[in-house]
Amino acid sequence: MSTDLLEQLGDAVTVIGFDWRYRYVSERAAAIIGRPAAEVVGAPVWEVFPEVVGTPEHAAVVRAMEERTAVKIVWFFDTVGRWYEQHAIPTAAGLVVVVDDVSEREEDARRAEQLLVVGNALGQAMSVADVAVVTQQKVLPLLGAAGGALVLVDEPHGVAKTTGWVGFDDEFVRRWSEFPLTEPTPSLDAYRSGEPVILEDLAAARDRYPRMVEHLSSVGGVAVAAFPLISGGASLGALVAHFTDRGLSARDRSFMATVAVMCAQAVTRARLFDAEKRSVEALQRHLLPRWLPDVSDVEIAVRYYASGSTADIGGDWFDAIPLPGGAVGLVVGDVEGHDVEAAALMGLIRSAVRAYALEGHPPAFILDRANQFLAGLHVPRLVTVSYVQLHPAEHLAIVASAGHLPTLVAAPGQEIAELPSEVGPPLGAWEATLSWPETTSTISTDATLTTFTDGLVEQRDADITLGLQRVRRTLAAAAREGTTENVATALVEARSKGNDDDVAVLVARVVAPEVDPSRRQVTRRLPPTPASVFISRRFATQVSRLWSVPEETTDSIELAISELATNAARHSEDLIEVHLVHTDRCVRVAVGDSSHRMPRLDDADDEMIAGRGLFLVEAVSDRWGVDSNGLGKTVWCEFDLPSTVV
């Protein structure tokens, strides 16, 4: 092939001899190499391009020469900053290498790949702030811009708000973070017209956008592009890019227009998600207690952490219910599932538990009635509940649990322990009756009780015991050093970062002074039902053992209170009151009811005599009696203690 013909082709062509020296270099090829053709002809190829030696491109050319086969190579030439495609064709003279500039094609392919990355990132953006971050980190660098931002218009308030400014100093960002819609700017013109606004010459645009051009000129602006953000036919604002070293080519503009459409769609999705998330958060806020009661001798703190995903809204809740006599009901529960129905059901169950507690029902009754309430809703969901009836002045806690995690206790100078309880089935498991036994235990002064939902301890692909160990460690450290508020905060902050489940935490600290061992007492108020007899008997037995009452005396107390509670439940129309007092001399058991009928041993018609109840009370106790208070009566009996019992 003659050199005249090669020149007429107008391509960048070189001919390489078998000795790897240039035999011919066209003018266009010389321009790419960056040296005159006459200087390159005769020079060894690998001296002209030493940086190629050892690369895949070098191996491909050698293969074309040695195996006499044509090869195609695409490579980026750093010297001129462009992509080239080389065709090495074996001939009788050696190799003819034809070079084509494919920079635009490669740039399009690169941008197409990056558009996929940008699209994926925008698709995962859950807020407008997330969209702005993607714009900063991916969109503007992809455009080759020195800076820019999203400008979103707030028509009702008459302002434009920018988010995600990058590439400008603090003064510029402050000035243009929010500005009135009357301010002349390319972004607002693009917003109103729906067409891009391109400023290739800032000086020429000074009269049109005086303040903006002044600020851009101070940071070395060369060109500005504002593309409207349009989604669903509505204009939202503009994507603004600022260039300091070049303008925009036609291909740049087409690419930026595509990116602006993607950003607009992402902003629309983010706003919808934000609105939905705000609605869900408002729903949860209204379903949870608005305030905590001020209970004497108890410090209470709560924390509620909502899942970051709207789809994962849960049914976790807490409550603190002031009760008669200075007691307080501490409740934490969790409805199965993570959706709006779970949150709605949570609100119903929480309200039901609170209502039953305020009616004066004991923990066992509360869970039983809540279970019946849930069954009546015909919603196939399980609900776990922990109910702690705390009597701070008496330093007693009465616990009933429906399949819930244990309540942890951090007492001064002691290891973290679980508050004793017999865990019954979750609510909704079956229509059982009184399947949630109560357990009574003592609480020391400054002891911290912590109840929580499983979101605090669960972590992905790990046993829940690891989460419980983490909570124990955190509680041990925080309870020694901080208030209940500090403890609650520490527990939530220490949760597993890989778990985004809802979390409800309730922390209570008993600050009442220790009870005088020579004068201990506690009062329970129970509904006038046969089931209260069982609760009274179990409660009296557990309290007697906590007070170190001798076993024989405890058995007698159990028999007596069973008879007294049975009679009170039979005759009373209002709550019955069970009162236990421990002195250094005796244990006094008293049961009050609203009936004015006074029991007597010589009354043949008395139902207690018919059932031998009062005879049994007289037989097992050391003294007994009946007191009338005008509203009803109280039947009491006393059991003397050995002098060694205090």
C-alpha positions as CSV (number, residue, x, y, z in Angstrom):
1,M,0.0,0.0,0.0
2,S,1.6,3.3,-1.1
3,T,2.1,6.1,1.3
4,D,0.1,8.5,-1.0
5,L,-2.9,6.2,-0.7
6,L,-2.5,6.0,3.1
7,E,-2.4,9.8,3.3
8,Q,-5.5,10.1,1.1
9,L,-7.4,7.9,3.6
10,G,-7.0,10.7,6.1
11,D,-6.8,8.2,9.0
12,A,-4.2,7.9,11.7
13,V,-2.1,5.1,10.1
14,T,1.4,3.7,10.9
15,V,3.3,0.9,9.3
16,I,5.6,-1.1,11.5
17,G,8.4,-3.3,10.0
18,F,9.4,-6.8,11.2
19,D,12.3,-5.1,13.1
20,W,9.7,-3.2,15.1
21,R,10.7,0.2,13.6
22,Y,8.2,2.6,12.1
23,R,8.3,2.5,8.3
24,Y,5.5,5.1,7.9
25,V,3.6,7.5,10.1
26,S,0.6,9.6,8.8
27,E,0.2,13.2,9.8
28,R,-2.9,12.3,12.0
29,A,-1.0,9.5,13.6
30,A,1.9,11.9,14.3
31,A,-0.5,14.3,15.9
32,I,-1.7,11.6,18.3
33,I,1.9,10.5,19.1
34,G,2.8,14.2,19.7
35,R,6.0,14.2,17.5
36,P,6.7,15.1,13.8
37,A,6.3,12.1,11.5
38,A,9.8,12.5,10.1
39,E,11.2,12.2,13.7
40,V,9.2,9.0,14.4
41,V,9.9,7.1,11.1
42,G,12.8,4.8,11.7
43,A,12.5,4.9,15.5
44,P,11.8,1.7,17.4
45,V,8.2,1.4,18.4
46,W,8.9,0.5,22.0
47,E,11.2,3.5,22.4
48,V,8.3,5.8,21.3
49,F,5.9,4.0,23.6
50,P,7.9,2.5,26.4
51,E,4.9,2.7,28.8
52,V,3.2,0.0,26.7
53,V,5.8,-2.7,27.2
54,G,4.5,-5.5,29.3
55,T,0.8,-4.5,29.0
56,P,-1.9,-6.6,27.4
57,E,-1.8,-4.1,24.4
58,H,1.9,-4.9,23.9
59,A,1.2,-8.7,24.0
60,A,-1.6,-8.3,21.4
61,V,0.5,-6.4,18.9
62,V,3.4,-8.9,19.3
63,R,0.9,-11.7,18.6
64,A,-0.4,-10.0,15.5
65,M,3.2,-9.7,14.2
66,E,4.3,-13.2,15.1
67,E,1.2,-15.1,14.3
68,R,0.2,-13.0,11.3
69,T,-3.3,-12.4,12.5
70,A,-5.3,-9.2,12.8
71,V,-6.1,-7.9,16.3
72,K,-8.1,-5.0,17.7
73,I,-7.1,-3.0,20.7
74,V,-9.0,-0.3,22.6
75,W,-6.8,1.8,24.9
76,F,-6.7,5.1,26.7
77,F,-3.9,7.4,25.7
78,D,-3.0,9.4,28.8
79,T,-0.9,12.0,26.8
80,V,-3.9,13.4,25.0
81,G,-6.6,12.0,27.4
82,R,-8.6,10.2,24.7
83,W,-9.7,6.7,23.8
84,Y,-8.4,5.0,20.6
85,E,-9.2,1.8,18.8
86,Q,-6.3,0.2,16.9
87,H,-6.6,-2.4,14.2
88,A,-3.2,-4.2,13.6
89,I,-3.3,-5.8,10.2
90,P,-0.4,-8.1,9.0
91,T,1.0,-7.2,5.6
92,A,4.1,-8.1,3.5
93,A,5.9,-5.1,5.0
94,G,5.0,-6.0,8.6
95,L,2.0,-4.5,10.3
96,V,-0.4,-1.7,9.2
97,V,-1.9,-0.1,12.3
98,V,-5.1,2.0,11.7
99,V,-6.1,4.1,14.7
100,D,-9.7,5.5,15.3
101,D,-10.6,8.0,18.0
102,V,-13.4,6.3,19.9
103,S,-13.5,8.7,22.9
104,E,-17.1,9.6,22.5
105,R,-18.2,6.0,22.2
106,E,-16.2,5.0,25.2
107,E,-17.4,8.0,27.2
108,D,-21.0,7.0,26.3
109,A,-20.4,3.5,27.5
110,R,-18.8,4.6,30.7
111,R,-21.6,7.0,31.4
112,A,-24.2,4.3,30.7
113,E,-22.5,2.1,33.2
114,Q,-22.4,4.9,35.7
115,L,-26.0,5.8,35.1
116,L,-26.9,2.3,36.3
117,V,-24.9,3.0,39.4
118,V,-26.6,6.3,39.9
119,G,-30.0,4.8,39.2
120,N,-29.5,2.1,41.8
121,A,-28.3,4.7,44.3
122,L,-31.3,7.0,43.6
123,G,-33.6,4.0,43.8
124,Q,-32.4,3.3,47.4
125,A,-32.7,7.0,48.5
126,M,-35.3,7.1,51.2
127,S,-35.3,10.9,51.8
128,V,-34.6,14.1,49.9
129,A,-31.4,14.3,51.9
130,D,-30.4,10.9,50.5
131,V,-31.1,12.1,47.0
132,A,-28.9,15.2,47.6
133,V,-26.0,12.9,48.8
134,V,-26.2,10.8,45.7
135,T,-26.2,14.0,43.7
136,Q,-23.1,15.2,45.5
137,Q,-21.1,11.9,45.4
138,K,-22.1,10.5,42.1
139,V,-24.1,12.8,39.8
140,L,-21.9,15.9,39.8
141,P,-18.6,14.0,39.5
142,L,-20.0,12.1,36.6
143,L,-20.8,15.4,34.9
144,G,-17.3,16.7,35.6
145,A,-18.8,19.6,37.5
146,A,-16.9,21.4,40.2
147,G,-20.0,21.9,42.3
148,G,-23.8,22.2,42.3
149,A,-26.9,21.3,44.3
150,L,-30.6,20.4,44.1
151,V,-32.9,23.4,44.2
152,L,-36.4,22.6,45.3
153,V,-39.2,25.1,45.1
154,D,-41.6,25.6,48.0
155,E,-44.4,27.6,46.4
156,P,-46.7,27.9,49.4
157,H,-43.9,29.7,51.3
158,G,-42.6,31.6,48.3
159,V,-39.0,30.3,48.6
160,A,-36.5,28.0,46.9
161,K,-34.5,25.7,49.1
162,T,-31.2,24.1,48.1
163,T,-30.0,20.9,49.5
164,G,-26.6,19.2,49.1
165,W,-24.5,22.2,48.1
166,V,-21.0,21.1,47.2
167,G,-18.0,22.9,45.7
168,F,-18.7,26.3,47.3
169,D,-17.5,28.2,50.4
170,D,-19.6,28.6,53.5
171,E,-20.6,32.2,52.6
172,F,-22.0,31.1,49.2
173,V,-23.9,28.2,50.8
174,R,-25.4,30.5,53.5
175,R,-26.5,33.0,50.9
176,W,-28.1,30.5,48.5
177,S,-29.4,27.8,50.9
178,E,-32.8,29.5,50.7
179,F,-33.9,32.4,48.6
180,P,-37.2,34.0,47.5
181,L,-38.9,33.0,44.3
182,T,-38.5,36.6,43.2
183,E,-34.7,36.2,43.0
184,P,-33.5,35.9,39.4
185,T,-31.5,32.7,39.1
186,P,-31.0,30.0,36.3
187,S,-32.6,27.4,38.6
188,L,-35.9,29.3,39.0
189,D,-36.0,30.1,35.2
190,A,-35.5,26.4,34.5
191,Y,-38.2,25.5,37.0
192,R,-40.7,27.9,35.5
193,S,-40.0,27.3,31.8
194,G,-39.4,23.5,32.1
195,E,-36.4,24.0,29.8
196,P,-32.6,23.9,30.6
197,V,-30.8,27.2,31.2
198,I,-27.2,27.1,30.2
199,L,-24.8,29.9,30.9
200,E,-21.6,29.5,28.9
201,D,-20.4,33.0,29.6
202,L,-21.1,34.2,33.1
203,A,-19.9,37.8,32.3
204,A,-22.6,38.0,29.6
205,A,-25.3,36.9,32.1
206,R,-24.4,39.5,34.8
207,D,-27.3,41.8,33.9
208,R,-29.8,38.9,34.0
209,Y,-28.5,37.3,37.2
210,P,-26.5,40.0,39.0
211,R,-26.1,38.6,42.5
212,M,-25.7,35.0,41.4
213,V,-23.0,35.8,38.8
214,E,-21.2,37.9,41.4
215,H,-21.0,35.0,43.8
216,L,-20.0,32.5,41.1
217,S,-17.3,34.8,39.7
218,S,-15.7,35.0,43.2
219,V,-15.2,31.2,43.2
220,G,-13.9,31.0,39.7
221,G,-17.1,30.1,37.8
222,V,-16.9,29.5,34.0
223,A,-20.3,28.0,33.2
224,V,-23.5,27.1,34.9
225,A,-26.2,24.6,33.8
226,A,-29.7,24.4,35.4
227,F,-31.9,21.5,34.3
228,P,-35.6,21.4,35.5
229,L,-36.6,18.5,37.8
230,I,-39.9,17.3,36.3
231,S,-41.8,14.3,37.5
232,G,-45.3,13.3,36.6
233,G,-45.7,16.5,34.7
234,A,-44.9,18.6,37.7
235,S,-41.9,20.8,38.1
236,L,-40.1,20.4,41.4
237,G,-37.1,22.7,41.0
238,A,-33.8,22.3,39.2
239,L,-30.5,20.3,39.2
240,V,-27.7,22.9,39.1
241,A,-24.1,22.2,38.1
242,H,-21.2,24.6,38.2
243,F,-18.1,24.3,36.0
244,T,-14.8,26.0,36.5
245,D,-12.7,24.6,33.6
246,R,-15.1,24.0,30.7
247,G,-18.5,24.4,29.3
248,L,-21.1,21.8,28.3
249,S,-21.0,19.9,25.0
250,A,-24.3,18.8,23.4
251,R,-23.6,15.3,24.6
252,D,-23.0,16.6,28.2
253,R,-26.4,18.4,28.0
254,S,-28.2,15.3,26.9
255,F,-26.6,13.3,29.7
256,M,-27.4,15.9,32.3
257,A,-31.1,16.0,31.1
258,T,-31.3,12.3,31.7
259,V,-29.8,12.6,35.1
260,A,-32.2,15.4,36.0
261,V,-35.2,13.2,35.2
262,M,-33.8,10.4,37.4
263,C,-33.2,12.9,40.2
264,A,-36.8,14.3,39.9
265,Q,-38.3,10.8,40.1
266,A,-36.1,10.1,43.1
267,V,-37.2,13.3,44.9
268,T,-40.9,12.4,44.2
269,R,-40.4,9.0,45.7
270,A,-38.5,10.3,48.7
271,R,-41.2,12.9,49.4
272,L,-43.9,10.2,49.2
273,F,-41.9,8.1,51.5
274,D,-41.2,11.0,53.9
275,A,-44.9,11.8,54.0
276,E,-45.8,8.1,54.7
277,K,-43.1,7.8,57.3
278,R,-44.4,11.0,59.0
279,S,-47.9,9.6,59.0
280,V,-46.7,6.3,60.5
281,E,-44.6,8.1,63.1
282,A,-47.6,10.3,64.0
283,L,-49.7,7.1,64.3
284,Q,-47.2,5.5,66.7
285,R,-46.8,8.7,68.7
286,H,-50.6,8.9,69.2
287,L,-50.8,5.2,70.1
288,L,-48.1,5.5,72.8
289,P,-48.5,7.4,76.1
290,R,-48.2,11.2,75.8
291,W,-46.7,11.5,79.3
292,L,-45.4,9.5,82.2
293,P,-47.1,9.6,85.6
294,D,-45.4,11.2,88.6
295,V,-45.3,8.2,91.0
296,S,-44.0,8.7,94.5
297,D,-40.8,6.8,95.3
298,V,-40.3,5.6,91.7
299,E,-38.2,7.2,88.9
300,I,-39.4,6.1,85.5
301,A,-37.8,6.6,82.0
302,V,-38.8,5.2,78.7
303,R,-37.4,5.1,75.2
304,Y,-39.1,4.1,71.9
305,Y,-37.0,3.6,68.8
306,A,-39.0,3.3,65.6
307,S,-37.8,1.2,62.7
308,G,-36.2,3.3,59.9
309,S,-38.4,1.6,57.4
310,T,-42.1,2.3,56.9
311,A,-42.6,-1.3,55.9
312,D,-41.2,-2.4,59.2
313,I,-43.6,-0.4,61.5
314,G,-44.1,-2.6,64.5
315,G,-46.4,-3.1,67.5
316,D,-44.0,-2.4,70.4
317,W,-45.3,-0.3,73.3
318,F,-44.7,0.8,76.9
319,D,-47.0,2.2,79.5
320,A,-46.9,3.3,83.2
321,I,-50.2,3.3,85.0
322,P,-50.7,4.9,88.4
323,L,-52.7,2.7,90.7
324,P,-54.5,3.2,94.1
325,G,-52.3,3.0,97.2
326,G,-49.2,4.4,95.5
327,A,-48.6,1.4,93.2
328,V,-47.8,1.7,89.5
329,G,-48.3,-0.8,86.6
330,L,-45.3,-1.0,84.4
331,V,-46.2,-2.5,81.0
332,V,-44.1,-3.4,77.9
333,G,-45.6,-5.4,75.0
334,D,-45.0,-6.4,71.5
335,V,-47.6,-7.3,68.8
336,E,-46.5,-9.9,66.2
337,G,-45.7,-8.5,62.8
338,H,-44.3,-5.3,61.3
339,D,-47.0,-3.4,59.5
340,V,-49.7,-0.8,60.1
341,E,-52.1,-3.5,61.3
342,A,-49.6,-4.4,64.0
343,A,-49.4,-0.8,65.1
344,A,-53.2,-0.4,65.2
345,L,-53.6,-3.6,67.2
346,M,-51.0,-2.4,69.6
347,G,-53.0,0.7,70.3
348,L,-56.1,-1.4,71.0
349,I,-54.3,-3.9,73.3
350,R,-52.5,-1.1,75.1
351,S,-55.7,0.7,75.8
352,A,-57.4,-2.5,77.0
353,V,-54.6,-3.3,79.4
354,R,-54.6,0.2,80.8
355,A,-58.4,0.2,81.2
356,Y,-58.4,-3.2,83.0
357,A,-55.6,-2.0,85.3
358,L,-57.4,1.2,86.2
359,E,-60.5,-0.9,87.0
360,G,-58.4,-2.4,89.8
361,H,-57.8,-5.9,88.3
362,P,-54.6,-7.7,89.3
363,P,-52.0,-8.6,86.7
364,A,-53.3,-12.2,86.2
365,F,-56.8,-10.8,85.5
366,I,-55.5,-8.1,83.2
367,L,-53.7,-10.5,80.9
368,D,-56.6,-12.9,81.0
369,R,-59.1,-10.2,80.0
370,A,-56.7,-8.8,77.4
371,N,-56.5,-12.3,75.9
372,Q,-60.3,-12.5,75.7
373,F,-60.4,-9.0,74.2
374,L,-57.8,-10.1,71.5
375,A,-59.8,-13.3,70.8
376,G,-62.9,-11.1,70.2
377,L,-61.1,-9.1,67.5
378,H,-60.5,-12.3,65.5
379,V,-57.0,-11.1,64.5
380,P,-54.6,-14.0,64.1
381,R,-51.7,-12.4,65.9
382,L,-49.7,-13.2,69.0
383,V,-49.0,-10.5,71.6
384,T,-46.4,-10.7,74.3
385,V,-46.8,-8.6,77.4
386,S,-44.9,-8.1,80.6
387,Y,-47.0,-6.5,83.4
388,V,-45.2,-5.5,86.7
389,Q,-47.4,-4.2,89.5
390,L,-44.8,-2.3,91.5
391,H,-45.5,-1.3,95.2
392,P,-42.5,1.0,95.9
393,A,-43.3,1.8,99.5
394,E,-43.6,-1.9,100.3
395,H,-40.6,-2.8,98.0
396,L,-42.7,-5.5,96.3
397,A,-43.2,-6.3,92.6
398,I,-46.0,-8.6,91.4
399,V,-45.2,-9.9,87.9
400,A,-47.3,-11.6,85.2
401,S,-45.8,-12.4,81.8
402,A,-47.5,-13.5,78.6
403,G,-44.6,-14.9,76.7
404,H,-42.4,-11.8,77.1
405,L,-38.7,-11.4,77.8
406,P,-37.6,-11.3,81.5
407,T,-37.5,-8.1,83.5
408,L,-33.9,-7.4,84.6
409,V,-33.0,-6.1,88.0
410,A,-29.9,-4.2,88.8
411,A,-29.6,-3.8,92.6
412,P,-26.6,-2.1,94.3
413,G,-23.8,-4.5,95.1
414,Q,-25.5,-7.4,93.3
415,E,-25.2,-9.2,90.0
416,I,-27.9,-8.4,87.3
417,A,-30.8,-10.8,88.0
418,E,-34.1,-11.6,86.4
419,L,-37.3,-10.6,88.3
420,P,-38.9,-13.9,89.3
421,S,-41.9,-14.8,87.1
422,E,-43.7,-17.8,85.7
423,V,-44.1,-17.0,82.0
424,G,-47.4,-17.9,80.5
425,P,-48.4,-18.2,76.8
426,P,-48.5,-15.1,74.6
427,L,-51.9,-13.5,74.2
428,G,-53.7,-15.0,71.3
429,A,-52.2,-18.4,71.6
430,W,-55.5,-19.9,72.8
431,E,-58.6,-18.8,74.6
432,A,-57.2,-19.9,78.0
433,T,-58.4,-18.8,81.4
434,L,-56.0,-17.5,84.0
435,S,-52.9,-19.0,82.4
436,W,-50.7,-16.2,83.7
437,P,-49.6,-16.8,87.3
438,E,-48.5,-13.9,89.4
439,T,-45.1,-14.0,91.1
440,T,-44.4,-11.6,94.0
441,S,-40.8,-10.6,94.9
442,T,-39.0,-8.0,96.9
443,I,-37.2,-5.0,95.5
444,S,-34.4,-3.2,97.3
445,T,-33.9,0.5,97.5
446,D,-32.2,2.0,94.4
447,A,-32.9,-1.2,92.5
448,T,-33.4,-0.6,88.8
449,L,-36.0,-2.6,86.9
450,T,-35.6,-2.8,83.1
451,T,-38.2,-4.2,80.7
452,F,-37.9,-4.2,76.9
453,T,-39.0,-5.7,73.7
454,D,-37.0,-8.1,71.6
455,G,-35.7,-5.4,69.2
456,L,-33.2,-4.5,72.0
457,V,-31.6,-7.9,72.1
458,E,-32.1,-9.4,68.6
459,Q,-29.3,-9.2,66.1
460,R,-29.1,-10.7,62.6
461,D,-27.6,-14.2,62.4
462,A,-26.9,-14.3,66.1
463,D,-28.4,-16.1,69.1
464,I,-30.6,-13.9,71.3
465,T,-28.6,-14.9,74.4
466,L,-25.7,-12.7,73.0
467,G,-28.1,-9.8,72.9
468,L,-29.2,-10.4,76.5
469,Q,-25.6,-10.6,77.6
470,R,-25.0,-7.2,76.0
471,V,-28.0,-5.7,77.7
472,R,-26.9,-7.1,81.1
473,R,-23.4,-5.6,80.6
474,T,-24.8,-2.2,79.6
475,L,-27.4,-2.2,82.4
476,A,-24.7,-3.1,85.0
477,A,-22.5,-0.2,84.0
478,A,-25.3,2.4,83.4
479,A,-27.2,1.6,86.6
480,R,-24.2,2.2,88.8
481,E,-23.4,5.6,87.3
482,G,-26.6,7.2,85.9
483,T,-30.2,8.0,86.3
484,T,-33.0,6.0,84.8
485,E,-32.9,8.4,81.8
486,N,-29.2,7.6,81.4
487,V,-29.8,3.9,81.7
488,A,-32.6,4.0,79.0
489,T,-30.4,6.0,76.6
490,A,-27.4,3.7,77.1
491,L,-29.5,0.5,76.5
492,V,-30.9,1.9,73.2
493,E,-27.6,3.2,72.0
494,A,-25.9,-0.2,72.7
495,R,-28.4,-2.2,70.6
496,S,-27.0,-4.1,67.6
497,K,-26.4,-1.8,64.7
498,G,-27.4,-4.6,62.3
499,N,-30.9,-4.7,63.8
500,D,-33.5,-2.1,62.7
501,D,-36.4,-3.5,64.6
502,D,-38.7,-1.4,66.8
503,V,-37.5,-1.1,70.4
504,A,-39.4,-0.2,73.5
505,V,-37.6,0.2,76.8
506,L,-39.0,1.0,80.3
507,V,-36.7,1.6,83.2
508,A,-37.9,2.1,86.8
509,R,-35.9,2.7,89.9
510,V,-37.3,2.3,93.4
511,V,-36.1,5.2,95.6
512,A,-38.3,4.6,98.7
513,P,-36.5,4.0,101.9
514,E,-36.1,0.5,103.1
515,V,-39.0,-0.9,105.0
516,D,-38.6,-1.3,108.8
517,P,-38.3,-5.1,109.3
518,S,-40.5,-4.7,112.4
519,R,-43.4,-3.1,110.5
520,R,-43.9,-4.4,106.9
521,Q,-47.3,-4.3,105.1
522,V,-48.8,-4.6,101.7
523,T,-52.3,-4.2,100.3
524,R,-53.9,-5.8,97.3
525,R,-57.3,-4.8,95.7
526,L,-59.0,-7.6,93.8
527,P,-62.3,-8.1,92.0
528,P,-65.0,-10.0,93.9
529,T,-64.6,-13.2,91.8
530,P,-63.7,-16.8,92.7
531,A,-60.4,-16.5,90.9
532,S,-59.4,-13.8,93.4
533,V,-59.3,-16.5,96.1
534,F,-56.5,-18.3,94.3
535,I,-54.6,-15.0,93.7
536,S,-55.0,-14.0,97.3
537,R,-53.8,-17.4,98.6
538,R,-50.8,-17.4,96.2
539,F,-49.9,-13.8,97.1
540,A,-50.1,-14.3,100.8
541,T,-48.0,-17.4,100.7
542,Q,-45.3,-15.7,98.5
543,V,-45.2,-12.6,100.7
544,S,-45.0,-14.7,103.9
545,R,-42.0,-16.5,102.6
546,L,-40.4,-13.2,101.5
547,W,-40.9,-12.0,105.1
548,S,-39.3,-15.2,106.4
549,V,-42.4,-16.3,108.2
550,P,-42.1,-19.9,109.5
551,E,-43.4,-22.5,107.1
552,E,-46.0,-23.8,109.6
553,T,-47.4,-20.3,110.1
554,T,-47.3,-19.6,106.4
555,D,-49.5,-22.7,105.9
556,S,-52.0,-21.4,108.4
557,I,-52.0,-18.0,106.8
558,E,-52.8,-19.6,103.5
559,L,-55.8,-21.5,104.9
560,A,-57.2,-18.5,106.7
561,I,-56.9,-16.0,103.8
562,S,-58.5,-18.6,101.5
563,E,-61.6,-18.7,103.7
564,L,-61.7,-14.9,104.2
565,A,-61.3,-14.1,100.5
566,T,-63.9,-16.7,99.6
567,N,-66.5,-15.1,101.9
568,A,-65.6,-11.5,100.8
569,A,-65.8,-12.5,97.1
570,R,-69.2,-14.1,97.7
571,H,-70.8,-11.1,99.5
572,S,-69.0,-8.0,98.1
573,E,-70.2,-6.0,95.1
574,D,-67.0,-3.8,94.9
575,L,-63.3,-4.7,95.0
576,I,-62.2,-6.7,98.0
577,E,-59.1,-5.6,99.8
578,V,-56.4,-8.0,101.1
579,H,-54.1,-6.5,103.7
580,L,-51.0,-8.2,105.2
581,V,-49.0,-6.7,108.1
582,H,-45.8,-8.1,109.6
583,T,-44.7,-6.8,113.0
584,D,-42.1,-8.1,115.4
585,R,-44.9,-9.9,117.2
586,C,-47.3,-11.3,114.7
587,V,-48.6,-11.4,111.1
588,R,-52.0,-9.8,110.7
589,V,-54.2,-10.9,107.7
590,A,-57.3,-8.7,106.9
591,V,-59.8,-8.9,104.1
592,G,-62.3,-6.1,103.5
593,D,-65.4,-6.1,101.5
594,S,-68.4,-3.8,100.9
595,S,-71.0,-6.1,102.6
596,H,-72.5,-4.9,105.9
597,R,-73.3,-8.4,106.9
598,M,-71.3,-9.2,110.0
599,P,-70.2,-12.9,110.5
600,R,-70.7,-14.5,113.9
601,L,-69.9,-18.0,115.1
602,D,-73.4,-18.2,116.7
603,D,-75.3,-17.3,113.5
604,A,-76.7,-20.6,112.2
605,D,-77.6,-18.9,108.9
606,D,-74.1,-17.5,108.3
607,E,-72.6,-19.0,105.1
608,M,-69.1,-19.1,106.5
609,I,-70.4,-21.4,109.3
610,A,-72.2,-23.5,106.8
611,G,-68.9,-24.0,105.1
612,R,-67.0,-24.1,108.4
613,G,-65.0,-21.1,107.2
614,L,-65.0,-19.0,110.3
615,F,-64.5,-22.0,112.6
616,L,-61.3,-22.8,110.5
617,V,-60.1,-19.2,110.8
618,E,-60.6,-19.4,114.6
619,A,-58.8,-22.7,114.7
620,V,-55.6,-21.8,112.8
621,S,-55.2,-18.2,114.0
622,D,-54.4,-16.8,117.4
623,R,-57.0,-14.1,117.3
624,W,-59.6,-12.9,114.9
625,G,-62.2,-10.2,114.7
626,V,-64.5,-8.1,112.5
627,D,-64.4,-4.3,112.1
628,S,-67.1,-2.1,110.5
629,N,-66.1,1.1,108.8
630,G,-69.6,2.3,107.7
631,L,-69.0,1.3,104.1
632,G,-68.5,-2.4,104.7
633,K,-66.5,-4.6,107.0
634,T,-63.0,-6.1,107.4
635,V,-62.5,-9.6,108.8
636,W,-59.0,-10.0,110.3
637,C,-57.0,-12.6,112.1
638,E,-53.5,-12.7,113.6
639,F,-50.7,-15.2,113.8
640,D,-48.2,-14.9,116.6
641,L,-44.5,-15.3,115.7
642,P,-41.7,-16.8,117.6
643,S,-39.6,-14.2,119.4
644,T,-36.7,-15.0,117.1
645,V,-38.6,-13.9,114.0
646,V,-38.2,-10.3,113.1
